[in-house]
Amino acid sequence: MSNDQPYLKRLEEQACELLLRSPRLSVSQVLELLDISDSEFRQMLKGNTEIATLIEQRKDGCLATTPVESKECPVCHDWFVPYASARYCSDACAQTAQLRTSPDAARRLRAKYRAHQTTKARAKSE
């Protein structure tokens, strides 16, 4: 376990750097997300110049913000803010698109629907 300590410390510092780059997160939110105490954070600031630079940029208000662009869902035509490279606004729209583009998926869905309807009709007749 002692061999993992430097690796875990560096990993925690990298995560802290990445989160501090976001102007949407406050420093306290970053510390809470990573479960870092104030004293641990002060130690990080002393040992990691990139984190110290990010904190200075935050103080000066110089952090670069990336504009959030809305995208239109090709299935339902609603506008949404994509996460990562999401093409659709929801899982339901992604499944609908898959059905539209994959004949096998549509065939399976129709067969499942027919089986359900047959079961309902049998239950009604009994």
MMTF fields as JSON, N, C-alpha, C and O atoms, coordinates in Angstrom:
{
  "mmtfVersion": "1.0.0",
  "mmtfProducer": "UNKNOWN",
  "numBonds": 503,
  "numAtoms": 504,
  "numGroups": 126,
  "numChains": 1,
  "numModels": 1,
  "chainsPerModel": [1],
  "groupsPerChain": [126],
  "chainIdList": ["A"],
  "bondAtomList": [4, 2, 8, 6, 12, 10, 16, 14, 20, 18, 24, 22, 28, 26, 32, 30, 36, 34, 40, 38, 44, 42, 48, 46, 52, 50, 56, 54, 60, 58, 64, 62, 68, 66, 72, 70, 76, 74, 80, 78, 84, 82, 88, 86, 92, 90, 96, 94, 100, 98, 104, 102, 108, 106, 112, 110, 116, 114, 120, 118, 124, 122, 128, 126, 132, 130, 136, 134, 140, 138, 144, 142, 148, 146, 152, 150, 156, 154, 160, 158, 164, 162, 168, 166, 172, 170, 176, 174, 180, 178, 184, 182, 188, 186, 192, 190, 196, 194, 200, 198, 204, 202, 208, 206, 212, 210, 216, 214, 220, 218, 224, 222, 228, 226, 232, 230, 236, 234, 240, 238, 244, 242, 248, 246, 252, 250, 256, 254, 260, 258, 264, 262, 268, 266, 272, 270, 276, 274, 280, 278, 284, 282, 288, 286, 292, 290, 296, 294, 300, 298, 304, 302, 308, 306, 312, 310, 316, 314, 320, 318, 324, 322, 328, 326, 332, 330, 336, 334, 340, 338, 344, 342, 348, 346, 352, 350, 356, 354, 360, 358, 364, 362, 368, 366, 372, 370, 376, 374, 380, 378, 384, 382, 388, 386, 392, 390, 396, 394, 400, 398, 404, 402, 408, 406, 412, 410, 416, 414, 420, 418, 424, 422, 428, 426, 432, 430, 436, 434, 440, 438, 444, 442, 448, 446, 452, 450, 456, 454, 460, 458, 464, 462, 468, 466, 472, 470, 476, 474, 480, 478, 484, 482, 488, 486, 492, 490, 496, 494, 500, 498],
  "bondOrderList": [1, 1, 1, 1, 1, 1, 1, 1, 1, 1, 1, 1, 1, 1, 1, 1, 1, 1, 1, 1, 1, 1, 1, 1, 1, 1, 1, 1, 1, 1, 1, 1, 1, 1, 1, 1, 1, 1, 1, 1, 1, 1, 1, 1, 1, 1, 1, 1, 1, 1, 1, 1, 1, 1, 1, 1, 1, 1, 1, 1, 1, 1, 1, 1, 1, 1, 1, 1, 1, 1, 1, 1, 1, 1, 1, 1, 1, 1, 1, 1, 1, 1, 1, 1, 1, 1, 1, 1, 1, 1, 1, 1, 1, 1, 1, 1, 1, 1, 1, 1, 1, 1, 1, 1, 1, 1, 1, 1, 1, 1, 1, 1, 1, 1, 1, 1, 1, 1, 1, 1, 1, 1, 1, 1, 1],
  "groupList": [{"groupName": "MET", "atomNameList": ["N", "CA", "C", "O"], "elementList": ["N", "C", "C", "O"], "formalChargeList": [0, 0, 0, 0], "bondAtomList": [1, 0, 2, 1, 3, 2], "bondOrderList": [1, 1, 2], "singleLetterCode": "M", "chemCompType": "L-PEPTIDE LINKING"}, {"groupName": "SER", "atomNameList": ["N", "CA", "C", "O"], "elementList": ["N", "C", "C", "O"], "formalChargeList": [0, 0, 0, 0], "bondAtomList": [1, 0, 2, 1, 3, 2], "bondOrderList": [1, 1, 2], "singleLetterCode": "S", "chemCompType": "L-PEPTIDE LINKING"}, {"groupName": "ASN", "atomNameList": ["N", "CA", "C", "O"], "elementList": ["N", "C", "C", "O"], "formalChargeList": [0, 0, 0, 0], "bondAtomList": [1, 0, 2, 1, 3, 2], "bondOrderList": [1, 1, 2], "singleLetterCode": "N", "chemCompType": "L-PEPTIDE LINKING"}, {"groupName": "ASP", "atomNameList": ["N", "CA", "C", "O"], "elementList": ["N", "C", "C", "O"], "formalChargeList": [0, 0, 0, 0], "bondAtomList": [1, 0, 2, 1, 3, 2], "bondOrderList": [1, 1, 2], "singleLetterCode": "D", "chemCompType": "L-PEPTIDE LINKING"}, {"groupName": "GLN", "atomNameList": ["N", "CA", "C", "O"], "elementList": ["N", "C", "C", "O"], "formalChargeList": [0, 0, 0, 0], "bondAtomList": [1, 0, 2, 1, 3, 2], "bondOrderList": [1, 1, 2], "singleLetterCode": "Q", "chemCompType": "L-PEPTIDE LINKING"}, {"groupName": "PRO", "atomNameList": ["N", "CA", "C", "O"], "elementList": ["N", "C", "C", "O"], "formalChargeList": [0, 0, 0, 0], "bondAtomList": [1, 0, 2, 1, 3, 2], "bondOrderList": [1, 1, 2], "singleLetterCode": "P", "chemCompType": "L-PEPTIDE LINKING"}, {"groupName": "TYR", "atomNameList": ["N", "CA", "C", "O"], "elementList": ["N", "C", "C", "O"], "formalChargeList": [0, 0, 0, 0], "bondAtomList": [1, 0, 2, 1, 3, 2], "bondOrderList": [1, 1, 2], "singleLetterCode": "Y", "chemCompType": "L-PEPTIDE LINKING"}, {"groupName": "LEU", "atomNameList": ["N", "CA", "C", "O"], "elementList": ["N", "C", "C", "O"], "formalChargeList": [0, 0, 0, 0], "bondAtomList": [1, 0, 2, 1, 3, 2], "bondOrderList": [1, 1, 2], "singleLetterCode": "L", "chemCompType": "L-PEPTIDE LINKING"}, {"groupName": "LYS", "atomNameList": ["N", "CA", "C", "O"], "elementList": ["N", "C", "C", "O"], "formalChargeList": [0, 0, 0, 0], "bondAtomList": [1, 0, 2, 1, 3, 2], "bondOrderList": [1, 1, 2], "singleLetterCode": "K", "chemCompType": "L-PEPTIDE LINKING"}, {"groupName": "ARG", "atomNameList": ["N", "CA", "C", "O"], "elementList": ["N", "C", "C", "O"], "formalChargeList": [0, 0, 0, 0], "bondAtomList": [1, 0, 2, 1, 3, 2], "bondOrderList": [1, 1, 2], "singleLetterCode": "R", "chemCompType": "L-PEPTIDE LINKING"}, {"groupName": "GLU", "atomNameList": ["N", "CA", "C", "O"], "elementList": ["N", "C", "C", "O"], "formalChargeList": [0, 0, 0, 0], "bondAtomList": [1, 0, 2, 1, 3, 2], "bondOrderList": [1, 1, 2], "singleLetterCode": "E", "chemCompType": "L-PEPTIDE LINKING"}, {"groupName": "ALA", "atomNameList": ["N", "CA", "C", "O"], "elementList": ["N", "C", "C", "O"], "formalChargeList": [0, 0, 0, 0], "bondAtomList": [1, 0, 2, 1, 3, 2], "bondOrderList": [1, 1, 2], "singleLetterCode": "A", "chemCompType": "L-PEPTIDE LINKING"}, {"groupName": "CYS", "atomNameList": ["N", "CA", "C", "O"], "elementList": ["N", "C", "C", "O"], "formalChargeList": [0, 0, 0, 0], "bondAtomList": [1, 0, 2, 1, 3, 2], "bondOrderList": [1, 1, 2], "singleLetterCode": "C", "chemCompType": "L-PEPTIDE LINKING"}, {"groupName": "VAL", "atomNameList": ["N", "CA", "C", "O"], "elementList": ["N", "C", "C", "O"], "formalChargeList": [0, 0, 0, 0], "bondAtomList": [1, 0, 2, 1, 3, 2], "bondOrderList": [1, 1, 2], "singleLetterCode": "V", "chemCompType": "L-PEPTIDE LINKING"}, {"groupName": "ILE", "atomNameList": ["N", "CA", "C", "O"], "elementList": ["N", "C", "C", "O"], "formalChargeList": [0, 0, 0, 0], "bondAtomList": [1, 0, 2, 1, 3, 2], "bondOrderList": [1, 1, 2], "singleLetterCode": "I", "chemCompType": "L-PEPTIDE LINKING"}, {"groupName": "PHE", "atomNameList": ["N", "CA", "C", "O"], "elementList": ["N", "C", "C", "O"], "formalChargeList": [0, 0, 0, 0], "bondAtomList": [1, 0, 2, 1, 3, 2], "bondOrderList": [1, 1, 2], "singleLetterCode": "F", "chemCompType": "L-PEPTIDE LINKING"}, {"groupName": "GLY", "atomNameList": ["N", "CA", "C", "O"], "elementList": ["N", "C", "C", "O"], "formalChargeList": [0, 0, 0, 0], "bondAtomList": [1, 0, 2, 1, 3, 2], "bondOrderList": [1, 1, 2], "singleLetterCode": "G", "chemCompType": "PEPTIDE LINKING"}, {"groupName": "THR", "atomNameList": ["N", "CA", "C", "O"], "elementList": ["N", "C", "C", "O"], "formalChargeList": [0, 0, 0, 0], "bondAtomList": [1, 0, 2, 1, 3, 2], "bondOrderList": [1, 1, 2], "singleLetterCode": "T", "chemCompType": "L-PEPTIDE LINKING"}, {"groupName": "HIS", "atomNameList": ["N", "CA", "C", "O"], "elementList": ["N", "C", "C", "O"], "formalChargeList": [0, 0, 0, 0], "bondAtomList": [1, 0, 2, 1, 3, 2], "bondOrderList": [1, 1, 2], "singleLetterCode": "H", "chemCompType": "L-PEPTIDE LINKING"}, {"groupName": "TRP", "atomNameList": ["N", "CA", "C", "O"], "elementList": ["N", "C", "C", "O"], "formalChargeList": [0, 0, 0, 0], "bondAtomList": [1, 0, 2, 1, 3, 2], "bondOrderList": [1, 1, 2], "singleLetterCode": "W", "chemCompType": "L-PEPTIDE LINKING"}],
  "groupTypeList": [0, 1, 2, 3, 4, 5, 6, 7, 8, 9, 7, 10, 10, 4, 11, 12, 10, 7, 7, 7, 9, 1, 5, 9, 7, 1, 13, 1, 4, 13, 7, 10, 7, 7, 3, 14, 1, 3, 1, 10, 15, 9, 4, 0, 7, 8, 16, 2, 17, 10, 14, 11, 17, 7, 14, 10, 4, 9, 8, 3, 16, 12, 7, 11, 17, 17, 5, 13, 10, 1, 8, 10, 12, 5, 13, 12, 18, 3, 19, 15, 13, 5, 6, 11, 1, 11, 9, 6, 12, 1, 3, 11, 12, 11, 4, 17, 11, 4, 7, 9, 17, 1, 5, 3, 11, 11, 9, 9, 7, 9, 11, 8, 6, 9, 11, 18, 4, 17, 17, 8, 11, 9, 11, 8, 1, 10],
  "groupIdList": [1, 2, 3, 4, 5, 6, 7, 8, 9, 10, 11, 12, 13, 14, 15, 16, 17, 18, 19, 20, 21, 22, 23, 24, 25, 26, 27, 28, 29, 30, 31, 32, 33, 34, 35, 36, 37, 38, 39, 40, 41, 42, 43, 44, 45, 46, 47, 48, 49, 50, 51, 52, 53, 54, 55, 56, 57, 58, 59, 60, 61, 62, 63, 64, 65, 66, 67, 68, 69, 70, 71, 72, 73, 74, 75, 76, 77, 78, 79, 80, 81, 82, 83, 84, 85, 86, 87, 88, 89, 90, 91, 92, 93, 94, 95, 96, 97, 98, 99, 100, 101, 102, 103, 104, 105, 106, 107, 108, 109, 110, 111, 112, 113, 114, 115, 116, 117, 118, 119, 120, 121, 122, 123, 124, 125, 126],
  "secStructList": [7, 6, 6, 2, 2, 2, 2, 2, 2, 2, 2, 2, 2, 2, 2, 2, 2, 2, 2, 2, 6, 7, 6, 6, 1, 7, 2, 2, 2, 2, 2, 2, 2, 2, 6, 7, 7, 2, 2, 2, 2, 2, 2, 2, 2, 2, 2, 7, 2, 2, 2, 2, 2, 2, 2, 2, 2, 2, 2, 2, 6, 7, 7, 7, 7, 7, 7, 7, 7, 7, 3, 3, 7, 6, 6, 6, 7, 7, 3, 3, 7, 7, 1, 6, 6, 7, 7, 1, 1, 1, 2, 2, 2, 2, 2, 2, 2, 2, 2, 2, 2, 7, 2, 2, 2, 2, 2, 2, 2, 2, 2, 2, 2, 2, 2, 2, 2, 2, 2, 2, 2, 2, 2, 2, 2, 7],
  "xCoordList": [0.809, 0.0, 0.854, 0.484, 1.979, 2.815, 3.357, 3.672, 3.473, 3.924, 2.879, 3.225, 1.609, 0.525, 0.35, -0.29, 0.892, 0.671, 1.121, 0.337, 2.343, 2.73, 1.847, 1.505, 1.488, 0.63, -0.739, -1.258, -1.322, -2.641, -2.597, -3.537, -1.501, -1.355, -1.298, -1.952, -0.52, -0.409, -1.757, -2.142, -2.452, -3.76, -4.748, -5.523, -4.707, -5.575, -5.221, -6.108, -3.926, -3.497, -3.962, -4.398, -3.872, -4.325, -5.828, -6.292, -6.581, -8.029, -8.348, -9.248, -7.615, -7.807, -7.506, -8.253, -6.42, -6.07, -7.19, -7.6, -7.675, -8.725, -9.993, -10.595, -10.393, -11.619, -11.45, -12.398, -10.256, -10.03, -10.019, -10.172, -9.844, -9.869, -11.276, -11.448, -12.274, -13.656, -14.086, -14.092, -14.444, -14.915, -16.294, -16.737, -16.968, -18.311, -18.283, -19.292, -17.129, -16.996, -16.195, -15.158, -16.683, -15.912, -14.828, -14.885, -13.849, -12.761, -13.321, -12.888, -14.277, -14.854, -15.598, -15.585, -16.246, -16.91, -15.893, -16.125, -14.77, -13.716, -13.182, -13.015, -12.916, -12.394, -13.406, -13.039, -14.67, -15.712, -15.858, -16.012, -15.808, -15.916, -14.794, -15.017, -13.589, -12.427, -12.154, -11.226, -12.966, -12.802, -11.39, -10.698, -10.982, -9.663, -9.86, -10.694, -9.097, -9.198, -8.432, -7.638, -8.684, -7.993, -6.485, -5.721, -6.065, -4.617, -3.982, -2.872, -4.678, -4.158, -4.073, -3.134, -5.052, -5.046, -3.894, -3.244, -3.649, -2.513, -1.196, -0.303, -1.082, 0.116, 0.234, 1.326, -0.894, -0.897, -0.432, 0.336, -0.906, -0.52, 0.988, 1.6, 1.574, 3.024, 3.805, 4.849, 3.303, 4.047, 3.739, 4.526, 2.615, 2.212, 2.022, 1.078, 2.917, 2.864, 1.669, 1.159, 1.217, 0.074, -1.203, -2.006, -1.382, -2.559, -2.467, -3.463, -1.275, -1.084, -1.382, -1.994, -0.953, -1.218, -2.714, -3.234, -3.4, -4.85, -5.577, -6.528, -5.135, -5.755, -5.526, -6.431, -4.322, -4.036, -4.91, -5.437, -5.059, -5.914, -7.359, -8.06, -7.802, -9.16, -9.307, -10.311, -8.292, -8.345, -8.415, -9.147, -7.641, -7.582, -8.75, -8.941, -9.524, -10.642, -10.199, -10.872, -9.079, -8.508, -8.769, -8.231, -9.571, -9.839, -10.642, -11.632, -10.205, -10.903, -12.189, -12.19, -13.267, -14.536, -14.823, -14.575, -15.334, -15.724, -17.228, -17.985, -17.659, -19.098, -19.847, -19.372, -21.017, -21.862, -22.782, -23.539, -22.707, -23.507, -24.646, -24.445, -25.828, -26.982, -26.959, -26.377, -27.597, -27.63, -29.058, -29.754, -29.49, -30.84, -30.809, -29.993, -31.698, -31.802, -32.372, -33.428, -31.691, -32.184, -33.478, -34.121, -33.864, -35.077, -36.292, -37.274, -36.231, -37.409, -37.33, -38.298, -36.195, -35.963, -36.009, -36.185, -35.854, -35.705, -34.255, -33.349, -34.045, -32.69, -32.187, -32.938, -30.915, -30.323, -28.849, -28.244, -28.275, -26.84, -26.176, -26.372, -25.391, -24.813, -23.733, -22.973, -23.68, -22.619, -21.632, -22.003, -20.394, -19.344, -19.765, -19.983, -19.881, -20.223, -21.614, -21.848, -22.529, -23.89, -24.573, -24.545, -25.179, -25.88, -27.365, -28.031, -27.877, -29.314, -29.56, -28.688, -30.754, -31.059, -31.349, -31.23, -31.727, -32.076, -31.81, -31.56, -31.87, -31.714, -32.86, -32.664, -34.05, -35.21, -35.011, -35.339, -34.48, -34.227, -33.122, -33.189, -32.118, -31.044, -31.593, -31.202, -32.49, -33.101, -33.993, -34.009, -34.725, -35.574, -34.729, -35.082, -33.623, -32.728, -32.158, -32.004, -31.85, -31.321, -32.375, -32.056, -33.622, -34.703, -34.876, -35.142, -34.724, -34.894, -33.776, -34.004, -32.583, -31.442, -31.15, -30.425, -31.699, -31.408, -32.681, -33.555, -32.8, -34.008, -34.181, -35.306, -33.082, -33.184, -33.791, -34.626, -33.37, -33.902, -35.396, -36.167, -35.799, -37.224, -38.021, -39.123, -37.468, -38.145, -38.341, -39.413, -37.304, -37.408, -38.464, -39.235, -38.5, -39.475, -40.903, -41.8, -41.109, -42.448, -42.862, -44.015, -41.938, -42.247, -42.598, -43.517, -41.871, -42.144, -43.528, -44.273, -43.868, -45.163, -46.292, -47.312, -46.099, -47.121, -47.324, -48.456, -46.234, -46.338, -47.101, -47.908, -46.85, -47.551, -49.046, -49.887, -49.37, -50.775, -51.487, -52.643, -50.792, -51.371, -51.658, -52.706, -50.735, -50.91, -52.103, -52.889, -52.239, -53.372, -54.692, -55.679, -54.716, -55.941, -56.34, -57.525, -55.369, -55.663, -56.225, -57.175, -55.642, -56.102, -57.531, -58.321, -57.865, -59.206, -60.235, -61.34, -59.866, -60.813, -61.066, -62.069, -60.211, -60.39, -61.213, -61.466],
  "yCoordList": [-1.198, 0.0, 1.264, 2.262, 1.231, 2.425, 2.818, 3.988, 1.864, 2.184, 2.988, 3.739, 2.844, 3.541, 4.98, 5.772, 5.338, 6.672, 7.8, 8.721, 7.779, 8.874, 8.928, 10.007, 7.761, 7.704, 8.305, 9.097, 7.94, 8.455, 9.956, 10.679, 10.418, 11.848, 12.615, 13.647, 12.113, 12.771, 12.738, 13.71, 11.632, 11.504, 12.522, 13.14, 12.682, 13.661, 15.078, 15.908, 15.356, 16.682, 16.946, 18.052, 15.943, 16.109, 16.362, 17.206, 15.637, 15.839, 17.249, 17.907, 17.698, 19.045, 20.093, 21.058, 19.902, 20.826, 20.908, 21.998, 19.762, 19.737, 20.442, 21.216, 20.169, 20.788, 22.282, 23.047, 22.706, 24.132, 24.94, 26.161, 24.291, 24.998, 25.453, 26.353, 24.837, 25.185, 26.407, 26.364, 27.489, 28.668, 28.457, 29.258, 27.392, 27.12, 26.493, 26.499, 25.95, 25.337, 26.257, 26.792, 26.432, 27.212, 26.323, 25.098, 26.947, 26.189, 25.279, 24.134, 25.776, 24.943, 23.737, 22.662, 23.904, 22.769, 21.721, 20.52, 22.181, 21.257, 20.472, 19.254, 21.178, 20.502, 19.503, 18.421, 19.872, 18.97, 17.744, 16.622, 17.967, 16.844, 15.829, 14.62, 16.337, 15.458, 15.049, 14.286, 15.559, 15.247, 15.591, 14.77, 16.836, 17.335, 18.356, 19.255, 18.215, 19.175, 20.451, 20.466, 21.519, 22.787, 22.643, 23.188, 21.907, 21.744, 20.942, 21.253, 19.916, 19.149, 20.033, 19.919, 20.904, 21.793, 22.794, 23.085, 23.315, 24.234, 23.54, 24.138, 22.273, 21.488, 21.331, 21.435, 21.082, 20.945, 22.23, 22.202, 23.366, 24.655, 24.874, 25.415, 24.452, 24.614, 23.715, 24.112, 22.511, 21.545, 21.545, 21.017, 22.124, 22.065, 23.482, 24.176, 23.901, 25.278, 25.498, 26.615, 24.455, 24.621, 24.939, 25.769, 24.275, 24.559, 25.978, 26.7, 26.379, 27.74, 28.769, 29.803, 28.487, 29.39, 29.487, 30.573, 28.355, 28.364, 29.18, 29.898, 29.071, 29.853, 31.346, 32.154, 31.714, 33.125, 33.622, 34.734, 32.803, 33.185, 33.361, 34.253, 32.513, 32.645, 33.964, 34.662, 34.299, 35.556, 36.755, 37.711, 36.701, 37.818, 37.823, 38.788, 36.745, 36.64, 36.376, 36.786, 35.699, 35.462, 34.067, 33.714, 33.272, 31.923, 32.014, 32.742, 31.272, 31.278, 30.462, 29.341, 31.043, 30.314, 29.83, 30.539, 28.646, 28.122, 28.3, 27.962, 28.825, 29.044, 27.713, 26.741, 27.707, 26.521, 26.655, 27.619, 25.683, 25.747, 24.735, 23.566, 25.206, 24.311, 23.564, 24.019, 22.425, 21.577, 21.063, 20.829, 20.89, 20.389, 18.868, 18.301, 18.226, 16.764, 16.368, 16.866, 15.481, 15.11, 14.289, 14.13, 13.773, 12.951, 13.795, 13.825, 14.48, 15.222, 16.722, 17.449, 17.181, 18.578, 19.544, 20.747, 19.036, 19.899, 20.37, 19.69, 21.528, 22.035, 21.569, 21.556, 21.184, 20.715, 21.068, 21.352, 21.048, 21.28, 19.912, 19.169, 19.57, 18.221, 18.029, 18.947, 16.827, 16.435, 15.615, 14.608, 16.034, 15.377, 15.402, 16.479, 14.256, 14.23, 13.647, 12.955, 13.926, 13.386, 13.911, 15.109, 13.01, 13.394, 13.613, 14.323, 13.0, 13.044, 13.61, 13.551, 14.158, 14.807, 13.809, 14.151, 12.585, 11.603, 10.197, 9.986, 9.246, 7.84, 7.391, 6.591, 7.912, 7.534, 7.969, 7.221, 9.162, 9.629, 8.81, 8.53, 8.428, 7.594, 6.238, 5.717, 5.669, 4.386, 4.535, 3.664, 5.629, 5.878, 5.997, 5.448, 6.708, 6.85, 5.503, 5.226, 4.673, 3.347, 2.516, 1.791, 2.628, 1.896, 2.371, 1.576, 3.671, 4.226, 3.782, 3.594, 3.617, 3.295, 1.809, 1.371, 1.026, -0.403, -1.204, -1.257, -1.826, -2.603, -3.782, -4.146, -4.373, -5.507, -5.083, -5.791, -3.932, -3.454, -3.169, -3.489, -2.578, -2.292, -3.588, -3.692, -4.565, -5.857, -6.521, -7.055, -6.488, -7.09, -6.374, -7.016, -5.05, -4.282, -4.6, -4.752, -4.699, -5.041, -6.432, -6.64, -7.383, -8.751, -8.763, -9.467, -7.989, -7.912, -7.3, -7.762, -6.262, -5.607, -6.571, -6.643, -7.313, -8.281, -9.368, -9.766, -9.846, -10.881, -10.343, -11.055, -9.095, -8.474, -8.342, -8.609, -7.932, -7.788, -9.14, -9.236, -10.186, -11.533, -12.006, -12.596, -11.752, -12.139, -11.406, -12.0, -10.122, -9.348, -9.881, -9.97, -10.236, -10.754, -12.09, -12.338, -12.949, -14.241, -14.043, -14.719, -13.123, -12.868, -12.323, -12.64, -11.513, -10.955, -12.031, -12.027, -12.95, -13.985, -15.028, -15.739, -15.131, -16.125, -15.594, -16.29],
  "zCoordList": [0.0, 0.0, 0.0, -0.619, 0.679, 0.765, -0.604, -0.82, -1.544, -2.891, -3.652, -4.564, -3.294, -3.98, -3.502, -4.193, -2.355, -1.795, -2.73, -2.958, -3.283, -4.186, -5.438, -5.923, -5.946, -7.129, -6.822, -7.609, -5.693, -5.318, -5.06, -5.391, -4.468, -4.2, -5.519, -5.668, -6.473, -7.779, -8.515, -9.164, -8.407, -9.04, -8.457, -9.187, -7.15, -6.479, -6.921, -7.118, -7.076, -7.529, -8.961, -9.28, -9.812, -11.196, -11.251, -12.018, -10.446, -10.399, -9.909, -10.43, -8.923, -8.381, -9.459, -9.613, -10.196, -11.285, -12.311, -12.71, -12.728, -13.753, -13.283, -14.027, -12.045, -11.536, -11.297, -11.474, -10.896, -10.654, -11.952, -11.915, -13.078, -14.365, -14.73, -15.552, -14.123, -14.435, -13.631, -12.401, -14.305, -13.57, -12.954, -12.131, -13.347, -12.82, -11.433, -10.728, -11.036, -9.711, -8.796, -9.188, -7.588, -6.62, -6.021, -6.132, -5.391, -4.767, -3.684, -3.55, -2.912, -1.852, -2.428, -1.829, -3.585, -4.222, -4.672, -4.53, -5.214, -5.651, -4.458, -4.529, -3.366, -2.173, -1.623, -1.163, -1.675, -1.178, -2.08, -1.596, -3.39, -4.333, -4.146, -4.209, -3.916, -3.789, -2.349, -2.08, -1.422, -0.001, 0.473, 1.076, 0.179, 0.568, 1.679, 1.565, 2.746, 3.849, 3.486, 2.546, 4.246, 4.005, 4.147, 3.351, 5.167, 5.378, 4.237, 3.805, 3.752, 2.608, 1.363, 0.575, 1.194, 0.037, 0.117, -0.887, 1.314, 1.483, 1.151, 0.549, 1.548, 1.212, -0.309, -0.869, -0.964, -2.421, -3.084, -4.045, -2.56, -3.131, -3.045, -3.966, -1.937, -1.769, -2.721, -3.239, -2.949, -3.746, -5.23, -6.015, -5.639, -7.04, -7.574, -7.194, -8.45, -8.965, -9.892, -9.981, -10.579, -11.482, -10.708, -11.134, -9.574, -8.742, -8.198, -8.169, -7.769, -7.263, -8.357, -8.088, -9.58, -10.699, -10.979, -11.234, -10.932, -11.158, -10.093, -10.401, -8.851, -7.772, -8.007, -7.799, -8.439, -8.742, -9.898, -9.849, -10.923, -12.05, -11.599, -12.077, -10.681, -10.146, -9.393, -9.535, -8.589, -7.828, -8.763, -8.506, -9.862, -10.803, -11.789, -12.529, -11.795, -12.731, -14.16, -15.106, -14.323, -15.655, -16.201, -17.25, -15.527, -16.035, -17.328, -17.412, -18.322, -19.607, -19.494, -18.986, -19.974, -19.975, -21.389, -22.364, -21.483, -22.788, -22.93, -22.021, -24.06, -24.227, -24.307, -24.893, -23.706, -23.741, -24.947, -25.061, -25.838, -27.054, -26.994, -26.666, -27.313, -27.377, -28.703, -29.687, -28.699, -29.882, -30.05, -29.062, -31.281, -31.528, -31.635, -32.361, -30.913, -30.957, -32.322, -32.711, -33.053, -34.379, -34.356, -35.394, -33.204, -33.124, -32.754, -33.495, -31.612, -31.128, -31.421, -31.198, -31.916, -32.291, -31.109, -31.304, -29.892, -28.722, -28.648, -29.129, -28.048, -27.856, -26.502, -25.527, -26.439, -25.195, -25.165, -26.199, -23.962, -23.794, -23.738, -22.776, -24.759, -24.794, -23.745, -23.435, -23.208, -22.289, -23.098, -23.701, -23.113, -23.897, -25.366, -25.921, -25.997, -27.422, -27.651, -28.642, -26.737, -26.84, -28.101, -28.381, -28.849, -30.07, -29.821, -30.574, -28.763, -28.498, -27.107, -26.24, -26.9, -25.625, -24.514, -23.337, -24.861, -23.835, -24.35, -25.537, -23.437, -23.813, -24.718, -25.633, -24.452, -25.271, -26.725, -27.646, -26.93, -28.297, -28.957, -30.154, -28.197, -28.747, -29.183, -30.228, -28.394, -28.757, -29.989, -30.859, -30.056, -31.216, -32.478, -33.522, -32.382, -33.531, -33.943, -35.133, -32.97, -33.275, -34.011, -34.953, -33.576, -34.247, -35.687, -36.589, -35.886, -37.228, -38.169, -39.364, -37.638, -38.493, -38.572, -39.465, -37.657, -37.636, -37.889, -37.024, -39.059, -39.338, -38.383, -38.042, -37.957, -37.032, -35.698, -35.135, -35.2, -33.925, -34.049, -33.144, -35.15, -35.36, -35.466, -34.926, -36.158, -36.309, -34.95, -34.666, -34.109, -32.77, -31.937, -31.224, -32.024, -31.258, -31.709, -30.88, -33.026, -33.524, -33.063, -32.683, -33.091, -32.646, -31.164, -30.744, -30.377, -28.94, -28.703, -27.84, -29.47, -29.329, -29.707, -29.021, -30.808, -31.234, -30.186, -29.911, -29.605, -28.567, -27.367, -26.769, -27.015, -25.89, -26.2, -25.341, -27.421, -27.818, -27.812, -27.4, -28.271, -28.285, -26.869, -26.609, -25.958, -24.559, -23.951, -23.212, -24.261, -23.752, -24.306, -23.576, -25.593, -26.217, -25.603, -25.38, -25.33, -24.694, -23.294, -22.898, -22.552, -21.189, -21.201, -20.312, -22.191, -22.302, -22.626, -22.084, -23.51, -23.94, -22.854, -22.914, -21.901, -20.828, -19.746, -18.763]
}
